[in-house]
Amino acid sequence: MMTEPDLDTPAKAANPILRRLPLIAILSVAVIGAFTLRDYLSFETLAQNREALLAFRDANYLITVLAFVAAYVVIVGFSLPGATIATLTGGFLFSTFPGVLFNVTGATIGATLIFLAASWGLGERLAAKMEGSDGAVKSIKDGIDENQWSVLFLIRLVPAVPFFVANLIPALVGVPLHRFVISTFLGIIPGALVYTSVGAGLGEVFARGETPNLGIIFEPHILFPMLGLAALAALPMALKFFKKDA
């Protein structure tokens, strides 16, 4: 007896590929951008075009804000080189405030795009597999689930965690979108505030013909308060751990 062909089979086979297309596109553009845009998204480029940027901002403030945030979203969303330069530019063009608000908004939207692409392409299935597994993998997944807020803030507040990695990990373990967005927006404020304030002082740096200290975030007077915030974020996990052992 002949059976009818499964008309849904091609769609089912293609579906995993289609779901991964956004993530593949991001990774492809990131690789291309790493080789082609590094010389353009640089401090030297900002220094050479500073007068034109300031003149355009003064004549078209709202358009400049929208264009800047959009450019920041593209840089972060496609993991292009120059995110730090973009943050400095936000401070240079708009001062520490509202520059930090524009920087954090652009970075959060861009990070959310990566999160959604990774979650749609890999995260949902991987999280389901981890949930259904046994042993150490399941224990890690349960540990993250029990302390999602703390883990999310930790990976944002610790400067050693690359931004791209901090966008991927939550997607791969099934973190809800609203938690990712909130923790990203609030968690990156301290670091963004530091670099935005550096950018706000670039006028004097340009006048002296110098370059800004981009390693300032690792100096003790900046690093220790940020590590203090990270320790505060980790406190709920520590309390749960000691409570279980009690």
VOKOL-945453 format. One record per residue (C-alpha): residue number from 1; x, z, y. Coordinates in steps of 0.05 Angstrom, whole numbers, plus 5000, padded with zeros to 4 digits. Each point is the difference from the previous one (the first is absolute). Layout:
N
- NUM:X:Z:Y;
...
//
This chain:
246
- 1:5000:5000:5000;
- 2:5030:4979:5067;
- 3:5004:5050:5056;
- 4:4994:4984:5073;
- 5:5065:5002:5039;
- 6:5013:5061:5043;
- 7:4992:4973:5070;
- 8:5027:5064:5030;
- 9:5067:4996:4964;
- 10:5037:4958:5052;
- 11:4974:5045:5056;
- 12:5021:5062:4962;
- 13:5069:4970:4987;
- 14:5009:4979:5073;
- 15:4972:5065:5029;
- 16:5064:5042:4990;
- 17:5041:4946:5034;
- 18:4951:4994:5058;
- 19:5001:5076:5009;
- 20:5075:4999:5005;
- 21:5004:4943:5051;
- 22:4998:5045:5062;
- 23:5057:5043:4973;
- 24:5039:4939:4979;
- 25:4990:4970:5070;
- 26:5025:5064:5033;
- 27:5062:5004:4955;
- 28:5015:4926:5011;
- 29:4995:5004:5076;
- 30:5041:5065:4999;
- 31:5057:4966:4962;
- 32:4998:4938:5045;
- 33:4997:5043:5063;
- 34:5059:5042:4978;
- 35:5044:4938:5003;
- 36:4969:4962:5058;
- 37:4976:5052:5051;
- 38:5054:5053:4999;
- 39:5037:4970:5060;
- 40:4936:4991:5040;
- 41:4968:5069:4991;
- 42:5059:5038:5026;
- 43:5022:5045:5057;
- 44:5040:4943:5030;
- 45:4937:4957:5004;
- 46:4963:5056:5034;
- 47:5056:5010:5050;
- 48:5004:4925:5016;
- 49:4925:4994:5012;
- 50:4985:5068:5032;
- 51:4986:4974:5070;
- 52:4953:4945:4975;
- 53:4963:5051:4956;
- 54:4991:5049:5057;
- 55:4976:4945:5047;
- 56:4949:4976:4949;
- 57:4976:5071:4988;
- 58:4990:5012:5074;
- 59:4960:4936:5007;
- 60:4961:5006:4934;
- 61:4998:5072:4977;
- 62:4941:4996:4952;
- 63:5024:4935:4969;
- 64:5069:5030:4992;
- 65:4971:5061:4964;
- 66:4959:4958:4952;
- 67:5057:4951:4987;
- 68:5049:5058:4988;
- 69:4955:5036:4951;
- 70:4985:4934:4964;
- 71:5075:4985:4995;
- 72:5013:5070:4974;
- 73:4946:4991:4947;
- 74:5032:4935:4977;
- 75:5070:5031:4998;
- 76:4977:5060:4959;
- 77:4948:4963:4959;
- 78:5051:4949:4975;
- 79:5058:5049:4999;
- 80:5040:4958:5049;
- 81:5065:5026:5030;
- 82:4994:5030:5069;
- 83:4949:5057:4992;
- 84:5047:5048:5035;
- 85:5012:4950:5056;
- 86:4925:4991:5007;
- 87:4992:5075:5008;
- 88:5054:5001:5054;
- 89:4965:4942:5034;
- 90:4935:5040:5001;
- 91:5034:5056:5037;
- 92:5037:4952:5046;
- 93:4937:4962:5020;
- 94:4949:5057:5001;
- 95:5042:5064:5007;
- 96:4996:5057:4949;
- 97:4925:5004:5010;
- 98:4959:4958:4988;
- 99:5057:4963:4966;
- 100:5001:5047:4941;
- 101:4925:4989:4990;
- 102:5010:4925:4998;
- 103:5059:5007:4952;
- 104:4963:5046:4952;
- 105:4938:4956:5002;
- 106:5038:4937:4984;
- 107:5041:5033:4946;
- 108:4938:5031:4967;
- 109:4962:4934:4998;
- 110:5060:4964:4972;
- 111:5012:5054:4948;
- 112:4927:4997:4980;
- 113:5005:4925:4988;
- 114:5057:5012:4951;
- 115:4962:5057:4968;
- 116:4938:4957:4990;
- 117:5040:4941:4972;
- 118:5037:5045:4951;
- 119:4938:5039:4981;
- 120:4959:4936:4988;
- 121:5055:4965:4962;
- 122:5031:5056:4959;
- 123:4977:5069:5020;
- 124:4931:5003:4970;
- 125:5022:4979:4930;
- 126:5064:5041:5002;
- 127:4964:5062:5023;
- 128:4948:4990:4944;
- 129:5056:4993:4949;
- 130:5035:5062:5025;
- 131:4935:5038:4998;
- 132:4987:4979:4928;
- 133:5071:5014:4977;
- 134:5029:5063:4969;
- 135:5062:5041:5009;
- 136:5047:4999:5060;
- 137:4967:4940:5034;
- 138:4932:5034:5000;
- 139:5031:5064:5025;
- 140:5032:4965:5059;
- 141:4934:4965:5017;
- 142:4962:5066:4995;
- 143:5052:5035:5043;
- 144:4994:4948:5055;
- 145:4924:5001:4996;
- 146:4998:5076:5008;
- 147:5045:4998:5061;
- 148:4984:4932:5032;
- 149:4999:5023:5072;
- 150:5066:5038:4993;
- 151:5035:4942:4964;
- 152:4975:4949:5051;
- 153:5024:5041:5059;
- 154:5066:5015:4966;
- 155:5018:4926:4989;
- 156:4984:4986:5073;
- 157:5038:5059:5030;
- 158:5064:4995:4959;
- 159:5043:4948:5037;
- 160:5036:4981:4936;
- 161:4938:4968:4969;
- 162:4997:4925:5018;
- 163:4936:4981:5036;
- 164:4984:4943:4952;
- 165:5008:5047:4940;
- 166:4954:5051:5034;
- 167:4948:4945:5005;
- 168:5005:4979:4928;
- 169:5001:5066:4963;
- 170:4931:5023:5022;
- 171:4970:4933:4980;
- 172:5031:5003:4931;
- 173:4972:5069:4984;
- 174:4929:4987:5025;
- 175:4999:5038:5066;
- 176:4934:4989:5038;
- 177:5005:4955:5061;
- 178:4976:5052:5050;
- 179:5053:5050:4978;
- 180:5054:4948:5006;
- 181:4979:4979:5070;
- 182:4993:5071:5026;
- 183:5066:5025:4970;
- 184:5037:4938:5024;
- 185:4974:5004:5072;
- 186:5015:5075:5006;
- 187:5062:5001:4957;
- 188:5039:4947:5038;
- 189:4986:5030:5069;
- 190:5063:5045:5001;
- 191:5048:4944:4984;
- 192:4964:4950:5044;
- 193:5001:5049:5057;
- 194:5076:5007:4995;
- 195:5014:4925:5001;
- 196:4946:4986:5052;
- 197:5033:5051:5047;
- 198:5067:4966:4987;
- 199:4968:4934:5018;
- 200:4971:5029:5064;
- 201:5071:5015:5023;
- 202:5027:4930:4985;
- 203:5000:4981:5073;
- 204:5059:5047:5012;
- 205:5034:4978:4936;
- 206:4995:4927:5021;
- 207:5027:5018:5069;
- 208:5062:5031:4968;
- 209:5009:4942:4952;
- 210:4994:5046:4940;
- 211:4959:5001:4936;
- 212:4951:5055:4981;
- 213:5016:5053:4949;
- 214:4956:4978:4942;
- 215:5027:5056:4956;
- 216:4969:5053:5046;
- 217:4947:5017:4948;
- 218:5055:5028:4955;
- 219:5029:5045:5054;
- 220:4988:5075:4986;
- 221:4954:5013:5060;
- 222:4954:4943:4976;
- 223:5010:5002:4925;
- 224:4989:5075:4990;
- 225:4931:5003:5033;
- 226:4978:4939:4959;
- 227:5025:5033:4936;
- 228:4962:5062:5022;
- 229:4936:4958:5004;
- 230:5016:4972:4931;
- 231:5009:5070:4973;
- 232:4933:5019:5030;
- 233:4968:4940:4966;
- 234:5031:5022:4934;
- 235:4976:5072:5007;
- 236:4932:4989:4966;
- 237:5036:4970:4939;
- 238:5047:5060:4997;
- 239:4942:5049:5005;
- 240:4963:4964:4943;
- 241:5063:5001:4957;
- 242:5012:5075:5009;
- 243:4925:5014:4991;
- 244:5001:4965:4932;
- 245:5061:5041:4978;
- 246:4970:5065:5024;
//
